[in-house]
Amino acid sequence: MQVREAMHAGVTWVGPETSLSELARKMRDEDIGAIPIGENDRLIGMVTDRDIALRGLADGRSIESLTARDVMTGPIVYCRADEDIGDAIRIMEDRAIRRLPVIDENKRMVGMLALGDIGDFAPRDMSAEVMQAVSAHHA
């Protein structure tokens, strides 16, 4: 099975100067936990709800002045739409990440592959393996 068969299509990205409050509203309104960040037609990072909490709020910085660039994780890790889902799962396991942007042959983002997608489409043993790897306690 290829990644394109399991991914969420139609994902968009926002610029690095997007405010944290705007990111949080977008996450709430779209019921998502991560937003890709792009600049000059390239993906440069990812902001998760955890990034907002730990890099934005926990340090006591002024939330009004923070942007995606201040809290994003980079460089971006991604997979290709025509890749085998097993290869994408290995990337997620190796990097302990729960969501992967998906790019096409033109290096354009075409979707997002998340743990839930893998649970829905991948064989049970692969799903269990990736879930255990990315959910393990970080020492």
Number of C-alpha atoms within 10 A of each C-alpha: 12 15 27 21 15 21 24 16 14 9 14 14 17 16 18 21 14 15 17 23 16 12 21 19 11 15 16 12 9 9 9 12 18 23 24 24 24 19 13 7 10 13 24 19 22 26 24 21 16 13 19 22 12 13 16 21 16 10 10 9 11 9 14 9 11 19 20 27 20 18 22 22 18 13 10 16 18 18 23 23 25 15 16 15 24 18 14 21 28 15 17 24 18 12 12 18 18 19 20 24 27 26 21 15 9 6 13 14 24 18 23 26 26 20 18 15 17 23 17 11 16 18 11 11 10 17 19 13 13 24 21 13 18 17 12 10 7 6 3
